[in-house]
Amino acid sequence: MQILRTSLLTAAFASLASAQSSTVFSVDWHSPTLAMPDSATFTPITQGDILAPAAGVPMLGPLGTPAIAVTHGLGGLGLFPGCVGAGPGSACPVEVDAFSFGMDEWVQPNGIAPGTFLWSVDTMATGFGPGLPGISSEAAVGDGAADVFFHYSPLAPAPLPPGIPVGHRGLYDGNGLVSGSGFSYPGFGLIEPCAPIPAPVNPGDNLDAFDELQPGVVGGPVSYFSLDAAFIDPVSGIPNSGSAAFHGFNGGDVLKSTAGLAPVLWAAAPLLGLDLVGGPGSDDLDALCLRDNGDGFFLQSNQPYDWLGGTRDMLLFSVRRGSAVIGMPDSIFGIPIEEGDILTTPLPTVFGGVSPFPGIFVAAENLGLTTVRSGTALGNTGDDMDALDFTRGYHSDCDGDGMDDTLAIALGIVVDANMNGIPDSCEGVVPCTPLPNSTGFPTVMTGVFTGSPGTGFHLEASSGPPAQFGFFLIGTGITAPGLMIGSGRLCLDTTGGNLIARYNLAGGVMNSIGIFDAFGVLQNAVGTSTVGSGFDVPNPIPAPIGGSIMVGQTWNFQLWHRDVPMTSNFSNALTVTF
């Protein structure tokens, strides 16, 4: 059954990869998604399973529970016992800390073939430096641990010592819904938020491994991964799961599994400069970016970029907080190693190496991660990098400007007024800018198709005043800068014969009315609207429209809500073609 499941999902990735990237990930043993039935076969998810978004690629939410792409057991990573059904907080010995298909893009010096590092952080990370949404903004509302981030300005050629952060932004979101910081971007279907609490069970998910294959590339039968050490986490005081020792390995080892057989040692920790201080098991490899040269054996890099000749393997990684190697001088710069650094195999003394420990390839500060080394850490540890990848391909370019949409938004080249991660030009959004409400931020509304295009549509607003009610409007026209009403702007057009109504389901069901929760989020009360649903309750500004949404029609939406003290306000407006 497990072999069949892996084969089916691999086939699904094969058909998917012809047009877009394939994205896989895992969650750690504290995550509430564990033991939930996956969306493909309804098999309970474990901390050793490699997952994929239910829709195949990250999308705006709401989303289904992820699917198991590579099972931890027979037909996958070859890890036993199965641990199927073990819930969050169960330190089951299949915990996977890092994962790669071994087909990551070759990292080359910027200017020759520039690319982008992608990474995730754990629940305790706070981040610093420019970028919205970034680690700082998402961690402040508990939405950082399930996200994947990227640097939106080019890095200088590595190796890079500590420097000024170039700026980073969220690329993938945990649940794909609007976060507490007011932003939304494509997600995985994980559970958020996740407040940083020192307990075996977390309220949300922590993304613990990540790998993304470029268009046209499909993960084969070979998997590379690292298991978990057993030492005590210095922040939470909770021991790690010890899955590595259970299977006869160390937490700093890189393992290899072929066609679902039991894993074998591929790169021993000492070859990476690990386990040299505290002995076997004293270091934990926590993130992995790997490109096997194809000979099936590990031949470590002696100096950066010697992997480009194809004779050596590229292996970049990080180590978990509490690892004995943290604070030791790296072999390239001779500066203390931190848990957020992107590391590479030790630089030999013949090439100028100054220690037997890993070399710092990209210091954490460049990515906007806090460190003790720079004085930006809030405690005695910096931000922990949980997962790592490298890419040179586009994630999306809906407007055809030759630049990844997320990057173009981050650089301000295109407008994303509704902050949903999609250029407004791709959505027909009129730039009618919403005004701040009583929280000090504008109310942000997003609309997400939840079924095949035109069959389901979910409306949601965030950054609104908690406990205040509002309702969604639908209209035939849209304008800018809009009509001032109360403390906001009505962007739906009331002139030239255009009409507005309160948006409800057919029959007058008042599903459009909702109340902002404690996080400032308000959703369409029934979750989705479908083709054929109507809008027949009048709004007093013009006469009611009446009727139903049909395929091919274009409609405009906006949220009108109560605000304090004794006023009202509006969100941004959306133009949607069904």
C-alpha positions in Angstrom: 0.0 0.0 0.0 2.9 2.4 0.9 4.7 1.5 -2.3 1.6 2.2 -4.3 1.0 5.5 -2.6 4.5 6.7 -3.3 4.3 5.6 -6.9 1.0 7.4 -7.4 2.3 10.6 -5.9 5.5 10.4 -7.9 3.5 10.1 -11.0 1.4 13.1 -10.0 4.6 15.1 -9.5 5.8 13.9 -13.0 2.7 15.4 -14.7 3.0 18.5 -12.5 6.6 19.2 -13.1 6.2 19.9 -16.8 4.7 23.3 -16.0 5.7 24.2 -12.4 7.9 23.4 -9.5 7.3 20.4 -7.2 7.5 21.4 -3.5 7.8 18.9 -0.6 8.3 19.5 3.1 7.9 17.8 6.6 6.8 18.9 10.0 8.5 18.3 13.3 7.3 16.1 16.2 5.7 18.9 18.1 3.2 19.8 15.2 -0.6 19.3 15.5 -0.8 18.1 11.8 0.7 14.8 13.0 -1.8 11.9 13.0 -4.2 13.8 10.8 -5.3 11.9 7.7 -3.4 13.1 4.6 -5.5 14.3 1.7 -4.4 11.6 -0.8 -4.9 8.3 1.0 -6.2 9.4 4.4 -3.2 7.8 6.0 -2.2 9.4 9.3 0.8 11.8 8.9 4.0 11.2 10.8 7.1 13.3 11.4 9.0 11.1 9.1 6.8 11.6 6.1 7.7 14.0 3.3 4.6 16.0 2.4 3.2 18.0 -0.5 0.4 20.6 -0.7 -3.0 18.9 -1.3 -3.3 20.8 -4.6 0.2 19.8 -5.7 1.7 23.3 -5.5 1.4 26.0 -2.9 -1.8 28.0 -3.3 -3.8 30.7 -1.4 -6.0 29.2 1.2 -8.1 27.7 2.6 -6.3 24.5 1.8 -6.7 20.8 2.6 -4.4 18.8 4.8 -1.1 18.0 2.9 -0.6 14.7 1.1 2.2 12.2 1.8 4.6 12.4 -1.1 7.3 10.1 0.3 6.3 7.9 3.1 8.7 7.3 6.0 8.4 3.5 5.7 8.5 0.9 3.0 8.6 2.5 -0.4 9.8 5.8 0.9 12.6 6.5 3.4 12.8 3.0 4.8 12.4 4.1 8.4 10.8 1.8 11.0 8.8 1.5 13.3 5.9 3.1 11.5 4.7 5.4 14.2 1.4 5.8 12.2 -1.2 7.4 14.4 1.3 8.8 16.9 0.1 12.4 17.6 1.9 15.6 18.3 4.3 15.5 21.2 5.2 11.9 20.6 9.0 11.7 20.0 8.6 8.8 17.6 11.9 7.7 16.1 11.2 8.6 12.5 11.8 12.3 12.9 13.3 13.7 9.7 15.3 16.9 10.3 16.4 17.8 6.7 15.6 16.4 3.2 16.7 16.6 -0.4 16.2 14.6 -3.5 19.9 15.4 -4.2 18.9 17.4 -7.3 19.1 20.9 -5.9 20.4 23.6 -8.3 24.2 24.0 -8.5 25.1 27.1 -6.5 27.3 29.4 -8.6 28.9 32.8 -7.9 26.4 35.6 -8.4 26.9 37.3 -11.8 27.5 34.0 -13.5 24.2 32.3 -12.7 22.6 34.2 -9.9 20.1 32.4 -7.7 18.1 32.5 -4.5 18.3 30.7 -1.2 15.0 29.6 0.3 14.9 28.8 4.0 12.6 28.3 7.0 13.0 29.0 10.7 11.7 27.4 13.9 9.2 28.7 16.4 11.7 30.7 18.5 13.1 32.8 15.6 12.5 36.6 15.7 14.4 37.8 12.6 15.6 41.4 11.8 16.2 43.6 8.8 14.0 44.9 6.0 11.2 42.9 4.4 7.4 42.5 4.6 6.2 40.0 5.1 9.4 38.8 6.8 10.4 36.7 9.8 9.9 39.7 12.1 6.4 40.5 11.0 5.3 36.9 10.9 7.0 35.7 14.1 5.3 38.6 16.0 1.9 36.9 15.3 3.1 33.3 15.5 3.0 32.8 11.7 6.8 32.4 11.0 7.6 28.7 11.8 5.5 27.2 8.9 6.7 29.6 6.3 9.5 29.6 3.7 11.5 32.9 3.1 13.9 34.1 0.5 16.3 37.1 0.0 14.8 39.5 -2.5 18.0 41.3 -3.4 21.0 39.5 -4.8 23.7 38.3 -2.4 27.3 39.2 -3.0 29.4 36.1 -4.1 29.8 33.6 -1.3 31.5 32.9 1.0 29.9 35.8 2.9 31.0 36.9 6.4 28.5 38.7 8.6 27.0 41.7 6.8 24.0 44.0 6.5 20.9 42.0 5.5 19.8 42.4 1.9 16.2 42.0 2.8 13.9 39.0 2.8 10.3 38.2 2.2 7.9 35.3 2.7 7.6 33.1 -0.3 5.4 30.3 0.9 3.0 30.5 3.8 2.0 27.8 6.3 -1.8 27.9 5.7 -2.1 30.2 2.7 -4.5 32.5 4.5 -4.1 36.1 5.5 -1.7 36.2 8.4 -2.0 38.4 11.5 0.5 40.8 9.9 -1.9 41.5 7.1 -0.2 39.6 4.3 -1.1 36.5 2.4 0.9 34.3 0.0 0.6 30.8 -1.4 0.7 28.1 1.3 1.0 24.5 2.2 -2.1 23.6 4.2 -0.3 23.6 7.5 -1.7 24.8 10.8 -1.1 28.4 12.0 -0.4 30.3 14.2 2.3 28.7 16.3 3.3 30.7 19.4 6.8 29.9 20.7 6.0 27.9 23.8 8.4 25.4 25.5 6.1 22.4 25.4 6.1 19.0 23.7 2.9 20.0 21.7 2.8 23.2 19.8 -0.4 25.1 18.9 0.8 25.2 15.2 3.1 23.5 12.8 6.8 23.9 12.4 8.1 23.2 8.9 11.2 21.1 9.5 12.5 20.1 6.0 11.9 21.5 2.5 12.9 20.7 -1.1 11.7 22.2 -4.3 12.3 20.7 -7.7 12.5 23.0 -10.7 10.0 22.7 -13.7 10.6 19.6 -15.7 12.5 17.9 -12.9 11.0 15.0 -10.9 12.2 13.5 -7.7 13.5 10.0 -8.4 13.8 6.9 -6.1 16.8 8.3 -4.2 16.3 10.5 -1.1 18.9 12.2 1.1 18.0 13.2 4.7 19.2 13.7 8.2 17.6 12.4 11.4 17.3 14.0 14.8 19.9 14.1 17.6 19.0 13.4 21.2 20.6 16.3 23.2 18.4 18.8 25.1 17.2 21.9 23.4 18.9 24.8 25.3 15.8 27.1 24.9 12.9 24.8 25.6 14.6 22.4 27.9 13.0 19.5 25.9 15.3 16.7 24.5 15.2 16.2 20.7 13.6 13.0 19.5 16.8 10.9 19.1 15.6 9.3 15.9 19.2 9.2 14.5 20.5 7.1 17.4 17.5 4.8 17.2 18.5 3.8 13.7 22.2 3.6 14.4 23.3 7.0 13.1 24.2 10.4 14.4 22.2 13.6 14.1 25.0 15.2 12.0 25.0 12.4 9.4 23.5 12.6 5.9 21.7 9.4 5.0 20.6 8.0 1.7 17.7 5.8 0.9 17.2 4.2 -2.6 13.8 2.9 -3.7 12.5 2.8 -0.2 15.2 0.5 1.2 16.6 1.0 4.7 18.8 4.1 4.8 22.6 3.9 4.6 25.3 6.4 5.7 26.2 8.7 2.8 28.1 11.6 4.5 29.4 11.0 8.0 29.3 13.9 10.4 33.1 14.2 10.8 33.5 14.7 7.1 31.2 17.8 7.5 33.3 19.1 10.4 30.7 17.9 12.9 30.9 15.8 16.1 34.5 16.9 16.6 33.9 18.8 19.8 31.5 16.8 21.9 31.8 13.4 20.2 29.2 11.3 18.2 25.7 12.8 18.4 26.8 16.2 19.8 25.8 18.0 16.6 22.5 18.0 14.7 22.4 18.8 11.0 19.2 20.8 10.7 18.9 22.0 7.0 20.1 20.5 3.8 20.8 21.8 0.2 22.4 19.0 -1.8 23.4 18.1 -5.3 24.9 14.7 -5.9 27.3 14.6 -8.9 25.7 11.3 -9.9 28.4 8.8 -9.0 26.5 7.6 -5.9 29.3 8.3 -3.4 30.0 11.4 -1.2 33.1 13.3 -2.3 33.1 16.4 -0.2 33.9 19.9 -1.5 37.4 21.1 -0.7 36.6 24.8 -1.5 33.5 26.7 -2.6 32.3 26.0 -6.2 34.7 23.1 -6.9 31.4 21.1 -7.3 30.8 22.9 -10.6 33.3 20.6 -12.3 31.0 17.7 -11.6 33.6 15.6 -9.7 32.6 16.7 -6.2 29.2 16.9 -4.4 27.6 20.1 -3.3 26.5 20.0 0.3 25.3 23.0 2.2 23.7 22.8 5.6 23.0 24.4 9.0 23.2 23.0 12.5 20.5 23.1 15.2 20.9 25.2 18.4 22.5 23.3 21.1 25.0 21.7 18.7 28.5 21.5 20.2 30.0 23.1 17.1 28.2 26.4 17.7 30.7 29.0 18.8 33.6 27.1 17.3 35.7 29.0 14.6 34.6 28.2 11.1 37.3 27.0 8.7 36.9 29.9 6.1 36.8 33.1 8.2 37.7 31.9 11.7 34.6 33.4 13.2 32.1 31.7 15.6 29.6 29.4 13.9 25.9 30.2 14.6 22.7 28.1 14.1 21.4 30.4 11.3 24.6 30.1 9.1 24.6 28.3 5.8 27.6 26.1 6.2 29.7 24.0 3.8 32.2 21.2 4.3 35.5 22.2 6.0 38.1 24.2 4.0 41.3 22.2 4.1 44.5 23.9 5.5 46.1 23.5 2.0 43.5 25.9 0.7 43.8 28.3 3.6 41.5 26.6 6.1 41.9 27.8 9.7 40.0 25.1 11.6 38.7 21.6 11.1 35.1 22.8 11.5 32.5 23.6 8.7 33.1 26.8 6.7 30.6 29.6 6.7 29.2 29.9 3.2 26.6 32.6 4.0 26.6 34.1 7.4 23.1 34.3 9.0 23.2 38.1 9.3 23.0 38.5 5.5 19.7 36.7 5.4 18.1 38.8 8.2 18.6 36.1 11.0 19.5 37.1 14.5 22.8 35.9 16.0 24.7 36.2 19.2 27.7 37.1 17.1 26.1 40.3 15.9 24.4 41.2 19.2 20.9 40.9 17.6 19.8 37.7 19.4 17.3 38.2 22.2 18.8 35.5 24.3 21.9 33.3 24.3 21.0 31.7 20.9 20.1 33.2 17.5 17.6 32.2 14.9 17.6 28.5 14.1 17.4 27.7 10.3 15.2 24.7 9.9 15.3 24.0 6.1 17.3 25.2 3.1 17.1 25.1 -0.7 18.5 27.0 -3.7 16.7 27.9 -6.9 17.3 29.7 -10.1 13.8 29.3 -11.6 10.6 31.4 -11.5 7.9 30.5 -9.0 5.3 32.6 -10.9 5.3 35.3 -13.5 1.6 35.9 -14.2 2.2 39.4 -15.7 5.0 38.2 -18.1 7.5 40.8 -17.1 10.3 38.3 -16.9 10.6 38.5 -13.1 9.2 36.3 -10.4 6.0 37.9 -9.1 7.0 37.7 -5.5 10.3 39.4 -6.2 8.7 42.1 -8.3 6.2 42.8 -5.5 9.0 42.9 -2.9 11.1 45.4 -5.0 8.0 47.6 -5.6 8.2 47.0 -9.4 4.6 45.9 -9.5 1.7 46.8 -7.2 0.0 44.4 -4.8 -2.4 46.7 -3.0 -4.5 43.9 -1.5 -1.3 42.1 -0.3 -2.2 38.6 -1.4 1.1 37.9 -3.2 -0.4 38.4 -6.7 0.3 41.5 -8.9 -2.8 43.5 -9.0 -2.5 43.7 -12.8 -3.2 39.9 -12.9 -6.4 40.3 -10.9 -7.8 43.5 -12.5 -7.5 45.3 -9.2 -8.1 49.0 -9.3 -5.7 50.8 -7.0 -8.3 52.3 -4.7 -6.1 52.5 -1.6 -7.9 51.6 1.7 -7.5 54.0 4.6 -6.2 52.9 8.1 -8.9 51.7 10.5 -8.7 52.2 14.3 -6.0 49.5 14.6 -3.7 51.8 12.6 -3.6 49.5 9.6 -5.9 49.3 6.5 -8.4 46.4 6.3 -7.1 43.9 3.7 -9.6 41.7 1.8 -8.6 38.7 -0.2 -10.6 36.5 -2.5 -9.5 32.9 -3.2 -11.0 30.4 -5.6 -11.5 27.2 -3.6 -12.5 24.8 -6.4 -12.0 24.7 -10.1 -12.0 28.3 -11.3 -15.5 29.6 -11.1 -17.0 27.0 -8.8 -16.0 28.3 -5.4 -14.8 31.6 -4.0 -13.8 32.4 -0.4 -13.8 36.0 0.9 -11.7 37.0 3.9 -10.5 40.2 5.5 -7.7 40.8 8.0 -6.2 43.7 10.0 -9.7 44.8 11.0 -10.8 46.1 14.4 -11.5 43.1 16.6 -15.2 42.4 17.7 -16.6 44.8 15.0 -19.0 43.5 12.4 -19.0 44.0 8.7 -20.5 42.6 5.5 -19.3 42.1 1.9 -20.5 44.2 -0.9 -20.9 43.3 -4.6 -21.0 45.8 -7.4 -21.1 46.2 -11.2 -18.4 48.9 -11.2 -15.2 50.0 -9.5 -13.4 53.3 -9.3 -10.5 55.2 -7.7 -9.9 57.0 -5.5 -13.4 56.1 -4.3 -16.1 57.9 -2.3 -15.4 58.9 1.3 -17.9 57.4 3.7 -17.2 57.4 7.4 -13.5 56.8 7.9 -12.9 54.9 4.6 -13.3 54.9 0.9 -16.0 53.1 -1.0 -14.3 51.8 -4.1 -17.3 50.2 -5.7 -18.7 52.7 -8.2 -22.1 54.3 -7.6 -22.2 56.4 -10.7 -23.1 55.9 -14.4 -25.8 53.3 -13.7 -23.5 51.0 -11.6 -25.2 49.2 -8.7 -24.2 47.8 -5.4 -25.8 45.2 -3.1 -24.8 43.3 0.0 -23.5 40.0 -1.1 -25.5 37.1 0.1 -26.4 33.6 -1.1 -29.6 33.1 -3.1 -32.7 33.2 -1.0 -31.5 36.1 1.2 -29.2 34.0 3.4 -27.2 36.7 5.1 -23.9 34.8 5.0 -22.1 38.1 4.2 -22.2 39.4 7.7 -19.4 38.5 10.1 -17.4 39.7 13.1 -13.7 40.3 13.2 -12.1 37.8 15.6 -9.4 38.7 18.2 -6.8 38.6 15.4 -8.7 41.0 13.2 -9.9 38.4 10.7 -13.4 38.2 9.3 -14.5 35.5 6.8 -17.5 34.8 4.7 -19.7 33.0 7.2 -20.3 29.9 5.0 -16.8 29.8 3.7 -17.4 29.8 0.0 -19.8 31.1 -2.7 -20.6 29.1 -5.8 -21.6 29.8 -9.3 -25.4 30.4 -9.2 -25.4 31.9 -5.7 -27.1 35.2 -5.6 -27.2 38.6 -4.1 -30.7 39.7 -3.4 -30.6 41.7 -0.1 -30.6 45.4 -0.9 -27.9 47.8 0.1 -29.3 51.3 0.7 -26.8 53.2 -1.4 -28.3 52.3 -4.8 -31.2 50.0 -5.6 -30.5 46.2 -5.2 -29.0 44.3 -8.1 -30.5 40.9 -7.6 -29.5 37.8 -9.6 -26.9 35.1 -9.6 -23.2 34.8 -10.5 -22.7 33.0 -13.7 -19.7 31.6 -15.4 -17.8 34.2 -17.4 -19.1 37.2 -15.4 -16.9 39.7 -13.7 -17.9 41.2 -10.4 -16.4 43.6 -7.8 -16.2 43.0 -4.1 -15.4 45.1 -1.0 -15.9 44.8 2.8 -17.8 47.6 4.7 -17.3 47.3 8.4 -18.1 49.1 11.7 -15.1 50.9 13.2 -14.5 52.7 16.5 -15.4 55.2 17.8 -18.8 55.3 16.1 -17.7 55.2 12.5 -17.3 52.8 9.6 -14.5 51.9 7.2 -13.8 49.8 4.0 -11.3 47.3 2.9 -9.6 47.3 -0.5 -11.7 46.2 -3.5 -11.3 43.2 -5.7 -12.4 42.6 -9.3 -13.0 38.9 -9.9 -13.9 37.0 -13.1 -15.7 33.7 -12.5 
